[in-house]
Amino acid sequence: MRSGTGARLAPIGIPGRHGVSHAPVLPPPPHALLADDPLVAAPGLVESGVGELAAWLAGLSLIGKAAGLAAATFISEDLTTIFAGLLVAKGELDWVTALVGCTLGIWLGDGLLWLIGRVVGKPALKLPLLRRMISPAQLARAERWFQTRGLRVVLVSRFLPGSRLPAFFAAGVLGAQAGWFLGWALLAALLWTPLLIGGAVLLAPHVEAAVARFAQLPGAAKLLPPVLSLLVLVIVLRLLESLSTWRGRRLLVARWKRRITWEFWPAWTFYVPTFLWYMALAVRHRSLTLPTVANPGMDGGGFIGESKGQILDDLVAGRAEAQHFVSRTLRLPRAGAGAGFEVDADAAANAAAAGEARLEPLQAWMANQGVNFPIVLKPDVGQRGSGVRLVRTEDEARTYLRDMPLALVAQEYAPGPHELGVYWVRAPGEVRGRIFSVTEKFFTSVVGDGTHTLEELIVLHPRAVLQAKTFFKRHAEILDWVPGIGAQFPLVTSGNHCQGTLFKDGARLGTDALRDRLDMLADGYPGLHIGRFDLRAPELGALQRGEDFRIVEVNGATAEATHIYDPAFGRLRGPLVAYRTLFAQWAMVFAIGASNRAAGHKPIGARNLLSRVLAFRREQRHHPQTT
């Protein structure tokens, strides 16, 4: 086969077909092509794995080559099939051997998944490998598909990325007959494999010619261009796979928009400038942990690890006039007798009993306070909306308490519908505070049309599709539900940006009356100087007058002025607004911390702060799914 330039493609470094003698003893088959995903594995590992597999295949008979490809599909179906297509394009492998080997391996792998589901059933999901590949929600959805569409789901799933493994496993769990399943699976493999191999054969000459123009390397490094060609082929073919469906095209465009929109930058990217500014402030003030005394009245200044329930209790402090503006809250201890940050192992193991034990005080509190469902349950120590859930029934509360072994907060639900994040500052010695930022929050929802499923409505929604992955995971059990015409369904109830809430700049709502009300509430909380009040209000006019709202949370030193996430700032101006705001915010936090340090308050030690951060990260793994 020849490239588009008319030159024959160089061999991939496989002995045996271009004048290089076969090795007398075959090396053992490779154990891995990649660590996990071919798109993210280390290049050295990819190069080594591909080279070993190519050399091993070259020394085999035709039957041996087919068997070798079949075995390799158990590691990565797509990568092996594309690799086989690349070998066909280079003249290192004949088409029939590639087709038979890859089809056989894919078919046997599908049959193995069915067999595990049939023999072991759902308990097989406890195995680490299957647990990583198949979630309970994916399995439940696959089961619903089989109930409505029958075994043709096996064929459809072969062409839907992410649905193959749960569908084939579910077929076994549901008791699909071996003959029927294997027949459909073979048909799917016979349709899928030639497409993937053929795509690789057609694209390989052009891809390798393009790579070769940029990478002419001597010695052992000469393997790198073929390896790069393989990876480029994987990327291109997967891209084409996504472009082949309407859903795939919408999600692909959404992923691109997320990457170029600063609002959705990953935290490790977005916060790099802020971290550097933080370090500069720490050097200037000669303390890495100075923000931990910005609010002496809070544990650690509200930096991390503080109790949300304790803060609201201190804010009220027995004052009836303050209670009117604060949602009633109950703190429930962690399951078991463990104290501090660590999760008690026995408590986690006996979650059901522990959850039932904590349900009784919750019921008593609701009866005593006259609080009815729905209520909000959330971790007592939390960030970024993690683990927050709106609970509508006692059974839902029981489930949450069973799944959540940590200390938590139960709170009366403030329906709003308006929610604001108000960043408030009052330095030590000042009589009046000021509102530094106001964020107006909008909860993304979709409206049913009686035709499209919830999943399709999410993909159709111009905003929801940008966070489709979050919404798919949250609503995995009802993605196939078709809402009725005009039925509005909220995708998120937690007022947090990373959970799917839209943030807008609400500076117009930061009135003097609202500031005065927050000053009054803070007067009863000694040691509160800076942070964000999260408010819910039924009507914005009354809130602007400082008359009718409920505080659902108060965040301390690490709170953000969240109006910076307003997409209306634009892709160019947005980052400038964000960093200017964050730099000013952290300068205030450090300045207030310095004043409090001068007044005798001592920041916590760096080791203590680090232990809090690590402990929180460990505990966050126990947070239930946010709603």
N, C-alpha and C positions, 0 to 999 in steps of 0.2 A: 504494500500500500504506500501511496505517495502523499506528501503534504501538499498544501495549496501552492507552494513555491516550486513544486516539481522535484524536490529532493527527497530521497528516502529517509524516513524517520530513523534516527539512531537507536540501536538496541538499548534496552533499559538496564543493561549490565547483566543479562542472564546468559550463562554459559550454555553451549550445546547447539545453537542454531545459526551461529555466524562464525564457524571455524574454531570455536573453543571447545575443547574436548569435555565430555561428561566426567564428572567426578566419580570415581569408582565406588565410593561409599556415600549414600545419601544422608544428608544431615537430618536430624529429627524435625518434624513439622513445627513451625513457630507457634508459640502459645498466645501471642497477641499481635494484632495489627496496630491497635491503638490502646491507650489507657482507658478512654471512655468514648469521647466524641471525636471523630476525625477532624473536626473543625477547630478543636481547642487543644488537642494533644501536643506535646512538645515535638518540634520538627525533628530532633535527633532520634526520638523514639519512632516516629513515623518512617523516617528514612531507613532505620535499622530493620523495622518490621517488614516493610515493603521489599527491601533487598533480600532478606532471608526467605520470604515467601516466594519471590521470583526465582531465586536460585534453587529452592527446593522443588518447585513445580517443573523447572526445566529438566531435571534429571529423572522425571517420572514417565511412565508409559502413558498412553492416552487415557486408559482407565484410571491410572493413578492420579493423573492431573485432574480428571473430573472428580475423583474422590477427594483430592486435596482441596479443590474449590468448594466442594460440598461441606467439608469440615470447617473451612474458613468462614462460611456464612453463619455458623453458630456464634462467631465473634462479632461480625458486623455484616448484615445482609447487603446493604447498599454499597458499602465500601468494597466488599469482595466482588460484587457484580460489576461495579464500575471499573475496578482493577482488571477484571477479566476482559472487559471491553477494550481497555487500553492495550492489553497484551494482544488481542485480536487485531487492533489497528496497527500494531507494530510488527505483525507477522510472527509473533512469539507463541501464538496459541491459535488453534483453528476454531471457527465459529461454533461448530457442533459440540466440541468438547466443553467450551465455555458455557453454552446454553444448557447442556445436560447436567454439568456439574453444579452450576448455580441454581438451576431449577430444582434439582434433587435436594440440595442442601436446604433451600428455602422451604420446600414442601415437608421435609422431615422435621425441620424446626417448628413449623406450624403444627404438625402432628404431635410433637413432643409437648407443646403448650397445651393442646387439647387433652393429651393424656394426663398431664399433671393436674389439670382442672378436673378431669373425670375421676381420677384415682384418689387424689389428696383433697381436692376441693378448696374452699376458701382458706382453711388453715395454712395452705401453701404460701399465702401472702405474708406469713410471718418470716419466711426465709428472706435474709437480707437482700439477695439479688432481685427476687420478684417484688419485694416491698419497694425497691427503688424504681422499678419499671412500671408497676401497676398500682395505682391508688385505689382505695375502696370506692371512691366516687366514680372513677373510670370504669371499674367493674360493674357497678350498679347501672351505669348508663348503657354499657354494652348489653347487659341483661335485658334492659328495656327495649333496646334495638331488636334483639332476637325475638322478643315477644310480639313486636309489631311488624317486623319485616322478614322473619324467618332466617333460614340459612344463607340467603343471598347476601346477608350482612358480611359473611366471610369474604365474598368477592369484592364488595364495596370497600371494606376496611383495608384491603390490600393497597388501595389507591388514596386512602385518607391518612396523612401523616399523624402519628400519635394514637391511632385507634386500633392498630393491628394486634398488639400484644393483649390488651384487655378483651378484645373481641374473641380471639382464638381461645384464650383461657376461659372466658365466660361460656363458650360453646361446650367445653368439657364440664364445667360446673353445672350447666343446665341439662346435661345428659344427652347432648346431640349424638346420634348414632355415628359410629366410626366411618362407615361407608359413605354416608351422605357428606359428612364434614370433610373427609379426605378428598372426595370428589370435587367439592366446591373449592377447597384449598389448592388442589392441583390445577384447576382451571384458572384460578387467580394467579398462581405462579407462572403458568404458561403464557398468560397475557402480560404480566408485569416484567418478567425477566428479559424477554426480547426487546422490550421498549428501553430498558435501562442499558442493556449491552449495546443495542443499536445506537442510542444516543451517545454513548461513550465512543463508539467506533467513528461516528460522523464528526464528533467534535474534537477527538484526540489529535488529529494532524494539525488542526488550526491552533489548538491550545499549546501543543508542544513547540510548534514553530514560533509562536509568540513568546513563549518562555525562553526558548533557546536564544532569541535575539537579545535578551537581557541577562542571560546567565551562561557564560562560557567559562566553565571551571575545570581546572586540571585535577589529575590524581583521583583520590577517593571522592573528592567533592563533585565529580562528574555525575554522581547519582542524584544530586540535588535537583537539577532541572526536571528529570522524570518524576521525582517525588512531588515537586511543585505542580507539575502537570496533573498528577493524580488528584491533588488537593483542589486545584482549580476546577477540574472536572466534577468533583463532588459538589463544590459550591454551585457551579453553573447548573448541574442537573437538578439539584435540590431547589434552586431558584426557579427553574422551569416547572418543577413539580408544584411549587406554590402558585405559580402564575396560571396553572392549568384550570383552576377553579375560581369562581367568584369570591368565595370565602378567603381562599389563599391570597388572592390579589389585594383584597381589602386589608387583611392583617399584615401583609408585606408592606403596603404603603404606610400603615399605621406605625409599624416598627421603624421605618425610615423617618417619619415625622418625629417620633420620640427621640431619635438620636440627634436630630438637628435642633430640637427645641430644648432650651436650657431648663425649662420647667420640669422636664423628666430626666435630666442628667442623673446618672447614678451618684449616690452620696459620696463615694470615694473620689469622684471627679469634682463635683460641685463644691465640696467643702475644702478643697486644697488651699485656695487663697485665704479662706477664713481661718484655717488652721495656722497658716504662716503668720497671719495678723495676730492670732491668739498668742503664738509664741513670742512675737515682737512685744506685745503688751506684757507678757509674763516677764520678759527680760527687763523691760522698763520699770515694772513695779517690783521686781526681784522676788517673784513668787509664781510658781506654776499653778497653784491651787487657790489663788486669791478669790476667784468667784465663789468659792464655797462659803464665804462670809458676806456675800452681797445681801443675803436675807438671813440674818442671825436667828430669826424666829423659826426658820425651816431647818430640818435635818440636812446638813451639808449644803445649806443655802439653796436647796432645790436644784442642785447640779445633777445628781443621779441617786436613785435609791430611796428617795423620800416617799413617805406614805401619803397618797392622795386623800385618803379618808381623814387622816390626822390633820392635814392642812385645812380641810373644810370644817372640821370640828373646832379648830383654833380660830377660824374666821368667824364662826358663830359665837362661840364662847358663852353660851347662855343668854345671848342678847336676842330678844324676841324680834326687834326691828331688823336685825341682821338675818335671822332665820327666814324672814319673808322673801329675801332675795337669794337664798341659797337652797338648792335642791336637797331635800332630806336624804341623809346618807347613813348607811350602816356598814361598819367594818366587820368582816368575818375573818377569823384567824386561818392560817394555813392548816391543811388537813394533817392531824397528828400533833405531836408535842414539840417538833423541831422549831428552833428559833433562829433568827438571823436570816441570812440570804439563802442558805442551802436548802434544797428540797429534801424532805425526809423520805428515805427510800421505802420504808415500810408504809408511809402514807400513800405514796404513789402506787404501791402494790395493792393496797386495800382501798382504792379510790371510791368504789361504790359505797362501802360502809361509811367512809369519811364524808362523802357527799351527803348521804342521808342524815348524818349527825349535824351537819351545818344547815340543812334545810329547816330544821325545827326553829332555831333562833331567827331565821329569815321570815318564817311564817308568823312568828310571834311579833316581830317588829312591824311587819306589814299590817297586822291586825291592830296593834297599839297605835300606830301612826295614821291609820286610815289610808294606807297606800295600796293601790290596786294594780294588777297587771294591765299593761306591760310595765316592766321595770328594766333598768340597765344594770348589767353585771359586768365588771371589768377588774383587771388586776389592780391591787392596791399600789403596786409599784409597776409603772408602765410608761411607755413612750410611743409616740407616733401612731396612736390608736390601736396598738397591738392587743388582741384579746378582748376588745370591747364588743359586747353583744346585747342587742335588744331582745329581751325575753318576754314572751307573750303569755305563757302558761306555766303552771306549776311543774308539769313534766319537762318542759324546756329548761326550767331552773334546776331541776334535779339532774338533768343531763350535764348542764354546765358545771355544777358543783362536783359531779363525778369526774369530769374531764379536767378540772382545774384544781390541782392540789395546793396551789399557792394561796397566800392571803389575798382576799379580794374585797371589792366594794360593791354593795348593792345600793342603788340610787333610784329615787322616784323619777319617772320619765317626764321630762319637760318637753311637750310636743312641739313647741315653737309655733310656727314653722321656721322662724328665722333664727340663725345661729351666727354669732360674732366672736371673733377673737380680738380682744382689746389689750394691747400692750401698754402697761401703765408704769410710770416711774415717779418716785418721790425720794430724793436723796436725803440722807440724814440731816436733820436740822431744818429742812424745808417744811413749810406749813401746808402748802398746796402741791398736789401732784400734777402730772400732765399726761395726756394721752399721746404716746409716741406713734402708735399705729392702730388701725382698725381693719380687720379682715371680715368681709361678708362671705358666708359660706353657702354654697348651693349644692344640694344633694342630687346627684345624677340619677335620672329615672328614664324609663322607656314607656311608650304608650302602645298598647296592643292594637292589632288591626284584624284579629281573628284569622289570620293566615300564616304569619311568620312565627317561628318558635322564639323563645326568649334568647337563645344563642344568636339567631339571625337578627333579632332586634338590636342586640348589643353590637353586632358587626355593622349594622346599618347606621347606628347612631354616630354622628360625627365626633362627639366627645368620648362616649363610652368605648369606642373601638380603640382609642389610644391607651386604655387601661384594660383591654379585653382579658388579658391573662389573669388579672386580679379578680375580675367579675366572673370569669369562667370557673375559677377555683372556688369562689365563695358560693356560687349558685349551681354547683356541679350536678346536684340531684334534680334540678328542675329545668335544665337547659332545653329539654325537648318539649316543655310545656308551651302551649299556644295561648297567650293572653287574649281575652275577648276584645271586641272592638271598643276602643276608648278607655280600656282598663289601664290605669297608670301603675307601674311597678317600680318602686325605689330600688336601685341597685346598691345603695349604701345608706346606712343610718348613722355611721360614725363620722363626726366632723373633722376628718383628717385627710390631708391632700394625698398621701401615699395610699390611702384606702379607697380613693376614687372621688373625693369631694372636690368641687371646683371652688377655688379661692379667688375673690375679687377685692380690689382696693375699696374699702368702705370709709375713707377719710371723712366724708360728709356726715357720718353718723357719730363722730367723736365730739359731742357737744360739751359745753361747760357743765350742763346739768348732769350728764352721765359721769363726767370726771368728778364732780362734787359727791355724787353717790358712791363712787368707788373710794374716794378719800374717806368718807364716813365709815365704810365697811372696813377699810384698812386701819382706821384709828383703833379698832378693837383688837388688832392683831399686831402686837409689838414685834418689831424686827422684820416687817415686810416693807421692802423698798422698791423692788423691781420684778416684773414678771408679766405673765399674760393671764387675763381673766377670760375664760370661755363661757359665753352667755347664750341663753336661749330666751326668745321673746315671742309672744303671740302677735305683736304689732310694733312696727319700727318707730312710729311716732311716739308711743308711750316710752319706749326705750330711750329715745333721744331726750325725753324729759326726765329720765332717770326714775321712772315710776313703776314699770312693770317688766321685770325680767328675772331669770333664775341663773345663778352661777352654778355650772356643772363641774367646773374644774379650775384650779389655780396652779399655774406652772411657774417655777422659779428661775434660777440663773440661766438654765439652758433653753428656756422658752424662746421661740422665734417670733419676730414681727412678720407674720405669715402673709401679709398683703403682697410680699415680694413675688409670690407665685401667680399673680394675676397675669393670664396670657395676653391681656390687652396691652401690656408693656411692649410686646413684640420681641422677636428673636435677637435683635441687636441691642435695643435699649434695656430689655429685661435683665440681663446679667449686670449691667451697670447700676440699675436701681437696686438689685439684690445685694451686691457687694457693698455699695455705699451704705445701705441700710444696716447690713450685718456688721460692718466695720464700726459704724456709729453705735450700734447696740452693744457690742462687746467692749467698746471704750467706756461706755456708761457703767457696765457691769464691773469692770476692773476699778473704775474711779470710786464707785460706791463701796466696793470691797476694801479699797485702800482706806477710805474714811472709817469704815467699821473696824479695820485692823488697828488704826490709830486710836480708836476708842477702847481697845482692849480685847476685841474678839480675835480668836486664833484660827486661821484656816486649818483644815484637816491636812494630814500629810499626804505626800504623793503616793506612797505605798497604799495607804488607806483608800485613796481615790481610785487607784488602779484596781484594787480588789473589788471595789463596788462596781466598776465597769464590767469586769470579768464575770462577777456573780450575776449581774443583770443579764448578760448575754446567755449565761447558762440557764437562768430561769425562764428566759423568753421562749425557750424551746417548749415549755409546758403550756404556753398560752393557747387557748382554743382559737378556732377560726373566727375572725372578726366579721361582723355583719354591717 
